[in-house]
Every structure is written in C-alpha cells, then in structure tokens.
Amino acid sequence: MSGLLLFAFAVTLSSSFEGGNIRDVQHLSPTSLRIAIPGETDQDGRNRQANWYYFRLDHVKGKALTLELTNLAGEYNYQPNKGAVTADTPPYFSNDNITWQPLTDFTYDPAAPKLVLRLTPTRDRVWIAHIPPYTNAHLTRLYQDIRRHPAFRETIAGRTPGGRPLRHWTITDPAPPASPRKVIWLMARQHSWEASTSWVAEGAVRYLLSDDPEAVNIRRTAIFHILPLCDPDGVARGGVRFNAQGFDVNRNWDTFNPRQNPEIAALHAAIAAWVKAGNPTHLFLAMHNTETAEYLEGPPSAGGGAFTALGERFFQLLTTQTTFGPTRPLFWAEPTTTAGKPGRMNVVQGLYRDFRLPAFLSEQRISLQPKLNRRPTTQDRLHFGAALAKAMWQAVTP
C-alpha cells in the first residue's frame, strides 16, 4: 500500500488502505491522470502479473475524469502477454466502498497496451478496483457473524510472516452422526487478486450455517472444511499472485519450505494431518478467477480413473444448477504446470501426488457472464457460493 499522493490540483488519489496498491501516478491535467499498475513478479523476477489495482479519488464530484491505466503487459508460465487488464475486464467503481458496479465508459488500446477510463462521479469520493475487493476486514466481519454458531469451529493452520492467521473453518452438525459423513474441502483466495473467490466462499459459508432445511440436512450428513483466505498478507498489501518471498501460493505444492512459502507449508500440513489421521476426503475444490475463461479441472491421471464419475457428476451439477458457464469441457490436469521445472505443481497436482485426493480446480471469469448477460456483482458471487455448496454435496451423495 502506498501513501496519500497529493497534487497541486484539487483531485487527489490514495491507496493507503487495505488492498490498495497504486504507487506511480502522473497528473496530466486537473482531471486527467496516468496511472501505472504496479504488478508483481515471482521469486525469479519472471511471470509478471498486473491483475490488481484498487484506489480512491477525492474531490471529484461533477468532474469529467479521464484515467489512463498503463504498465499492463505481463507474463504467464514464462510466456509474454498483453496482461489481464483489457477491453474484457474494465474496472468496477463504488461511491461508498461497499456497493460496486462495472464502469462502462472506456477505450482499450491493445498496441500500448492501455485502458482509458472516463467517469463523472456523482459524489466527492469514488473507489475504483479491478474487481470488487474482499479484504481481511471482510473476513473478520464474517467470522464475527458466525463464530457462535454451534456447527462452526475455527482452527488456525498457521500464521503468515505478517502474523496473520491462516484460518481453517469446519462446518458440520455437532450431534453424533447417524452414518459416516461425506467430507468436502473448499479453498479460496490462493491468489490475492482473486477477490471473487472470497465472495463465493462467504456465500457458501453463510448458506451452510443457515436455517434453510437443505443446509440443515447438509450439516447432518457432511463435514465442510473451508480454507477461506490463503494469502492474507498479499490481500493486505494489495498484492497480485505471489507471497512476500515471490512464491505463488498455487504453485510450489511439490517443493516448498516454511521460510519461502509458509502459506503452502501450513495449509499442506493441515490437509496432511486430516488425511494421515485416516479420515476420508470425498471432494476438494480450489477456486480461482481468470479473465475470460471458466472451467473445471480434475486431478492428474484421472481420465478413465477413479474420479471420472465424480468429476462428470460435479461438472454436470455446476453447469445445470448454478451460473457456472464453462468455456471448455471438463478436463484432467497434467502432472505439473511446467514440465521439467520443480516447484510448479498447483494444489490439485500436489494433493493428488501426495495423497491421491479427488482434488479439482475451478476458474470463474471476471468478464461478461453469459448466463447473467452482464459482469458478475458481489451478490451474484454470494448466490453462487450457496449453489456451489449444494452442488458439491450433491456430487458426493448421488
């Protein structure tokens, strides 16, 4: 997070709050700003990602603003690209930092690349972000709302270098089960920019702890393990994809150590403790966001294997009972994301290698959602979370 950026002009820009990250701003005129997206690189100085920005403008009521977003180009899996900020992914804006809506007046220059935004705020303060933010403060408020529910329990899997807890939530009816319960894991926010996964996780948690008769039945017949926010330090500083050491919290699930990747070390240990105690896992889902793709990926070597029927059933439920709009059929992961390079397994690949878990990875687009015919809102994500929880339970209780 950067400090307050003061200009000789009336309009000011700030990112001095949790999740803010703009550092380089040029004031081209009293109402025109050029804003360079900071981005992040990995531990090798490669794979630059510029998927996140979040800032506030003050003294702007009634002013016709022009905001030029630059420094967008990046690299993914060692291949250069134009970056994540394109004509498909204009930002959201908010007048109160609570309710967000897509910004619709913009132009995109792919040659630069550059995204130019135009807006005339109706209030004196406006927030702008790549997608609606979800911070550690949001998660703390959720925890305060649910912590006394008898079906809820929290343990701390570990702490980050910044001292923030890696929360592990368990949701199940505390009464003795009539029969063995299905065990479902749901993981969100391995990448700090992917705030939509946190809104989905909150929707799932609130539904599972609700008085809805089906939710009550799910608690009686299933155990949900929720890992709601896996990179709290990155979220706090307005990070993108990598932890403080430059390591991707969704890579390095094959080679990691507590110093370089304490987040993975703690989360892996929590999952390992469950498995090594002889407990089953019937379905594991790691949620992610991407720009325009939406898909479900199964564990390696599973095509035609033990998890094929589960994967097909889960994919069908998502497609027919939720707003999930796949851009490709269900498919199965390769053994690693980057052949021949250690430290490149994602969570699905690592958990399959270590424990043969039925682990799946989902990507949800942040661009226009065909089933909604618009870009998703936070309410859409919350509603999807409830539908996702039901679909996961149905997938393991055919």
Order of alpha helices (4+ residues) and beta strands (2+ residues): beta-beta-beta-beta-beta-beta-beta-beta-beta-beta-beta-beta-alpha-beta-beta-beta-alpha-alpha-beta-alpha-alpha-beta-beta-alpha-beta-alpha-beta-alpha
